[in-house]
Amino acid sequence: MIETNAPKKRPRVDPAAQERSAPVPFPDRRKTPRPPLAEIRRGGTLRLMPPVVVSGAVRGTELLLISLLGFAIYLGYVEYEGQQTHLFYLTAILIAVLGYMTIAQLLGLYRVSSFNVFVPSFTRVFFAWTVVVSGLMALAFFTKLSADFSRVWIATWYASGLAVLFVERLAISLLAKKWLKEGRLYRRAVIVGGGPEAEHLIKALEASANADIRIVGIFDDRGSDRVGPIVAGYPKLGNVSDLVDYARASRLDIIIVTLPISAERRLLHLLKKLWVLPVDIRLSAQSNPLRFRPRTYSYIGNVPFIDIADKPIANWDVVKKWVFDKTVALLAIVFLAPVMAVIAIAVKLDSKGPILFRQKRLGFNNEPIDVLKFRTMYADATDAQASKLVTRDDPRVTRVGRFLRRASLDELPQFFNVLKGDLSLVGPRPHAVKAKAADKLYQDAVDGYFARHRVKPGVTGWAQINGWRGETDTEEKIERRVEHDLYYIENWSVTFDLYILLMTPFALLKGENAF
């Protein structure tokens, strides 16, 4: 059983300069005082913009801008002389775009660090685009194709391309500066374990120019006699139980553990508490005397780490799941609108009270969310906290409600929760705060229960299509449900989501355990 202690109270003071200081991973701590825990929490509520996604988006934007601009000028100016003309200019555009992307990559123009410095960045953009267009003209000359080339086209494309890239890079620079101030472009990290190991690690990270993290503090179970309140300039914020609570209240992206790899028992005890969090967990290999093959390690800057756990859905996977969720949810709302209208009328005519029922449930990272359902109980018998789960022939359920619950049609309004961002289409079903199995709260009945909250909950899930839905009158039922949820989290893919969605109607036809 995982227990979470209440956070220790610490004095609140005016915001310090950490989150608003110069946008580099490790500000000069001689000039920048470390903020208290309350301020560090408040500064980390915005979501991370994964650098790999930002870089990919900039790369894709420039590819589209340059290629579409070149083709538009060609259509507007060059006289069409047959299919061969199309092929000729399309080939030239393709060569130029690929050449620009290659040179820009070599010049570091797609590193996040280059986005917030406009003048040096655009100087390299100017150089790359000039080299590419000059190379294209030289290629046409040496292959004796220059006579077939429109000089006006290439000159116009060069000048307008520079103008478009200027505006694009300026916009990116302004946006990157805003995101850096908000802390969206670096990973917020904490270090578990103080002492000399932590000090050596921090010095190594500070000396690494490409480290994409910012350390917010140290957590250690040892007392103040062994670990002081400040470690290498960073504050000790509490013990490991405080860390679990901190991660629930603030954005945290990575936990770095400095314990030696030989301390197996301490590591296992620590990881049992931390694996329920939706963060990357890394074991420092900086001071480890054992040396493995290079591919064994991951790196932050040039500092080696051993991967212990990864955030389940990260980087481009987040984008893919977001697009999938929003697209399918919107289509579902459009096509099911007549069905939902009929259900709403039936609910209203069947019993007095509101059509919709809002229930507090636990969502991603234990955040409370309001889940929408069609009301299936009499208005004076609704149980917002689900302190008593619905059973067969429950007198609290209305006639229409009994049918809606058996067919899970009462869940249809949750497509609006998906559009809002509280739910995904597929994921572990969100449970009510007071939901119980055999008179035990779910978190007391299942060890590691909160690990299912490492991803957004879903309208449907792997457990539901395998028959583990509805009443949980025994501990085994909630245990099997959590097992299926964890399997889904570890094996997620868009294809898996699509399969679960397609199988959901067949699972609902069985109507098992749904009362």
N, C-alpha and C positions, 0 to 999 in steps of 0.2 A: 504494500500500500504506500502510495506516495503522499506525503504530507507537505503542505505549503504553509510556512509560518507567515504571519502578518508582517508587513514591512516595518522596520524600526523607524520611528519618527526622527526626523532631522530638521534643524532650523531652516526656515525659508528666508532667503535674502534676495536682494535685487539680482536680476540676471547678470551673470558674468560674461566674459568675452569669448568663451570657448567656441560655441556654435556660430558666433558671428565674427570670429577673427578671420585672418587671411585664409583663403580656401586651399590649404595644403594639409596633408594627412597629419603632420605633427607640428603644431605651432610652437613658437619659442616660448617655453614655459617660464623663462626668467622674466618675461614681460607680461605674460598672460596668466592670471591666477586661475586655479582650478575651481569650477563651480560646484556647489553642493548637489546632493542627489536629486533634490526636487527640480533644480534647474536642468540637470542632465536629462531627466525624464521628459520635461516639457520640451526640450530641444530635439527629441527624437521620435516625434509622433508621425512625421511625414514618411511616406513610403520611399524605399530605395528605388532609384532609376538604375537598373543594372548596366554597368559600363558596356558590356558586350551588346546589349540591346540598343543603347544610345549610339554606339559606334556603327552598328549595322544599319540603324535607321538613317544616319547621316550619309553613309555610303550609298544606300539605296536611293535616297533623295537626290544626291548629286548625279547618280547614274541616270535617273529618269529625267532630271532637268536638262542635262546636256544632250542626251539622245533625242528627246522630244523637241528640244529647241532646234537642233540640227535638221531634223526631218521636217519640222514646220517651215523653216526658211526654204528648204528645198522645194516643198510643195508650193510655196507662195511665189518663188522667183524662177526656179529652173524650168525650162520648157521640157515637157514630157516627150520623149522620143522612143517610147516602147518599154517593154518589161526590163530590158537590159539596163536602161537608165536607172530604174528603181534599184536594181541589184547593185549597180556600181556605187551609188551614193549610200545605200544601206551598209555596204561593206566598209566604205570609208568611215561612216559614223561608228560602226562597231569597233574598228581598229582604234579610232581616236578615243572612244570611251574606255575601252580596256586598257589602253596605254595610260590614260589619265589616272584611272583607278590604281594601276600598278605603281606609278611614280608617287602618287599621293600616299599610298601605303608605305612605300620606302622612306618617304619624308616624315612619317609619323603624323600625318594629317588626320588620322582617324583614332588617335589616342585621345582619351577624355581630357588629358592635361593640355591639349592644344586647342580645345574648344573655347576656353574662356579668355584666351589672349588673342585678340583680333588681329592686330598689326602683324606680328610674326607669322601668324597662321595664314593670313591672306597673302603675305609676301611669298610664302611657299606655294600657295594655290596659283598665284600669278606665274611663278616660275614653271610649275608643272603643266599648266594649260598652254603656256607659250612653247615649251619644249614639244608638247604633243602636236600642236598645230604646225609648228616648224617641221617636225618629223614627218607629218602627213604630206606636206608640200614637197619635201625632199624625196619621199617615196614616189609621189606622182611624177616628179621630174626624172628620176633615174629609171622608172619603168616606162617612160615615154607616154604617160597618160595625162600629163599636165594640160595638153590641148583640149582634152575632154572634160576638164575640171572647170567649174565656174569660179572665177576668182572673186566675184562679188559674193557668191555663196560662202566661200570659206572665210573671207574677210568679215562678213556680217556675222557669221557663226562665232568667230573668234572674239569680236568685240562684244556681242550680246552675251556670249558665254561668260566673259569676264564680269559683265555687269550683273548677271544673274547670280554667279558665284559670290560676288561681293555682297549682295543683299542677303543671300542665304547664310554666308559665314558670319555676317554681322548679327543676324537674327539668332543664330546658334550661340554666338558669343554672349549676347544679352541673356538668353535663356540659361546657358550654362552657369553664368555668374549668379543668377537667381537660385538655381538648384544647388550650387555649391554653398551659398549662404544658408540655405535651408537644410543642408546635410544630405541631399538626395543622391549625390554622385560619389560618395564614399561609403564603405561599409562601417557601421558602428560596431566596435569590438570591445569585449571585456576580457581580462586575463584572470584565470582562476589559479591561485597560488602566488604568493608573494615571495620575498626572499631574494637571494642572489640570482636564481634562475630567471625570475621575472625581470630583474634589472638588466641582465645580459641580453635577454630577448628584446626588451624595449630599445636598448641601445642599437641592436642590430636592425630593428625595424626603422628606427629614426635615420640610420645611415643608408637605408635603401631608398633610392629616389623614386622607384615605381610602386611603392607600397600604396595600395588603394584603401587603406583602413584608417580610422581614427579611434584611438583608445579612449574610452570614457571612464575607466576605473578598474580597480582590482577587487576581487572577491576571494576571501580566504577564511577557512573555518578556524584557523589558529588565532589565539588571543593576541592582544596588543603587546604582550611581552616578547612574542616571537616575530610578529609582523607589525611594523609601525603604521601610523595613519597615512603616511605618504611613502609610496614606492616609486623611485626614479621619477619623482615629480607628479605622479598620479595618485589620486586618493583611494584609500581602501573604503569601499562602499558597503561592505557587510560580509556575511557568510554565504554559503552556497544556497541555503534556503531563501535568503534575501534575493539571490540572483534569479531564482525561479519566479519570485514575485515581481522583481524588477522587469524581467523579460515580458511578463504579462501586461505591464503598465506602460512600456516604452518600446520603441522600435529597437530591436537588437538583431544584428545580422550574422555575427560570428562570435563564438566562444573559443578562446585559446587557453588550453590547459598546459601548465608548465611542469606538471608532475613528471618524474622520471618514468620511462616505460617499464622499469622493473617493479614499480609499486603497483602490482596488479590489483590487490584488494582495495586500495584507496581509489584506483581508477574505476573499478567496477562499481564501487559504492557511489562515486561521483556521477558516473554515466547513468546509473539507475535513476537519479534525480533529474538529469539534464536532457535525456533523450526524448522526453515528451515535448520539448520546445521546438518550434519551427525555425531552427537556425542551423548554420554550419558549425560543427564542432571539430577543432583541429588540435592535435597534440604536438607541442613544440619539439622539434628534433635538433634545435640549436645546440643544446648542451648534452645531447645523447651520445655516449661513446660508441654505441653500435652504429655501423654504417651499412645501409642497404643500397640496392641498385637505384640509380637516379629516378627511374620511373615510379619507384615506390613513393616518392614524395610529391606533394603539391607545394607551390611557392606563393608567398606574399612578398612581392618585390623579388629579392634574391635570398630570402630566408626560408629554409626548408621546414615543412610540417608533414605530419602523418594524418591522413583523413580518417576521422572516427565516425562522423555522421554528416550527411548533407541535407540541406533543406529539400523537402520532397519535390516541390515544383518550383523551378527557378529559371531566370533568364528568359530565353525564347519560349520555353514551355509555358510560362505565365501568359505570354502574348497569345499563344495558340489556344490555350484554354479559355482566355478572355473572349477571343473572337468567336470560338465555338459556342460558348455560353450565351453571349449576347445575340448571335445570329439565330440560333435555334429557339431561344426563349421568345424573341420577337415574332418569329414565324408561328410559334405555338399559340401566342396570345391572339394573333390575327385569325388563325384558323379555328381556334377553340372559343372565340368570342361569343358565337351563338349558344354554344353549350353552357358557358359560364352565365350568360344572361338567363337561360331557362332555370339553371340551378339557383341563381339569386332570387328569382320569382318564387320558386318552390320553397326555399328556406323562409322567405318572408311570409308566405301564406300558411306555412305549417305551424309556426309558433311566433309569439311576440319576441321582439328583440332585434339587434343589429344583424345584418347579413354576414358581415365578416367578423372574425374572431382573431384578436392579436394575442400572441403568447410569447413571453420572454424565454429565449432559449440561448444556449451557449454556442457561439460560432467559432470562427477562426481564432486560434490562440486564446480561447476562453473569453472572447469578447461577447458581451450580451447583445443579442439582436432581437428584433420584433419580427416574428414569423407570422405570415398571413394564412388564414384558413377560412373556408366557409363554416359558419357556425353550425355545429352538429348537436349541441346540447341545449336544453332549455336555458334561457338567459339567466335565471336565478340559480342555476346549478353548475355554471361553468367553473372550471378549475384552472386558473391561469398558470399555476405553478406545477400542475400535474402531480400533486401530493398523493392522489389516489388515481391509479391508472384505470382506464376503461376496461371493463370485463364483458363477457358474453351476457346479452340481455340486460345491460346496465340501464336502470330506470332514468338516468340523467339524459340519455340520448333520445333525440326526437325520432319520429318515424322516417322523415326524409334523411335525417342525420345518420340513421342506421344503414341506409342504402349507400349514402355518400362515403361513409367510412369503409364499408366493405369493398367498394370499388376504388377507394382512394381518390375519389373526385373532389373531396373536400380540400385536397392539397393543390388544386389548380391555381389559386391565387398566388402561390409561391413563385410562379414564373415572373411576377412583378418584383419579388425579392431578388431574383436573379438579375433582372435589369438594373435594380438599385445597387447591386454588388454585395449584398449580404450573403447570398447563397450561390452555389454553382449548380448546374443541371445535375451533375453526378458527383457524389462524394458521400462521406459518412452522414447519415441522417442526424439533424440537430436534435438534441434531447432537452426536455424541459429541465429547469434548474433543480426541482425537487423530485425528479423521476426516480423510481425505486424498483429493485428486483428483490423479491422475497423480503420486503421490509428493510432493505439496505439501499442507500443511495448508490447510484451506479459507480461512482468513483471509489466507494468503499467495497463494492462487490468484485471489482476487476482491478488487478494490479496493472499499473501503466495505462489506465483508462484515458487519461488526458492526451495520450499520444495520438489519438484519432483527431485531435483538434489542430494538428500540424498543417492541415489544408482546410479550405472552406468546406462547410457542410453542403450537402446536396439535396435536391428534390427527390432523387432516387439514388440507389447505391447498390454495390455488389452484394451486401448482406441482404437487401430487400429482394433481389431477384433470385436469391438462393433460399428463400423461405424464412429468413430471420427478421420478420417485421411483426408489428402489432404487440400483443400483450407480452410482458416480461415478468411472469409470475415465479420464475426460478432463476437462480444465479447462472445456470448453464446457458440460458437463452441470451442473456446480455453478454456472457463470455464469448459465445459463438458469434454474436453480432460484432463485437469488437475485433475478434480475430479476422473476420472478413473485411472489416474497415481497414485494418492495418495491412492486410494483403493488397487491397486496392491502392493504398497510399504508396507502397513500395513498388508497385507494378504499373503505375499510371501511364497512360498514353491516350492520345485522342481516339485511336482505334478502340481502345478498351472502353472509353466513355461512350462511343457510338454503339458498341455491342450491348452495353448495359441499357442504354436508352431503347434500343430495338427489342430487347428481351423484357423490358418492364411491363408492357401491356399483357404479355403472356403470363407473367408472374401475378398480375392483378386479377386475371381471370380465375385463378385458383381460390382467391379470397381466404386463404388460410391465416389464422391468428389475427384477423382484422375485425374488430367489433365496434 
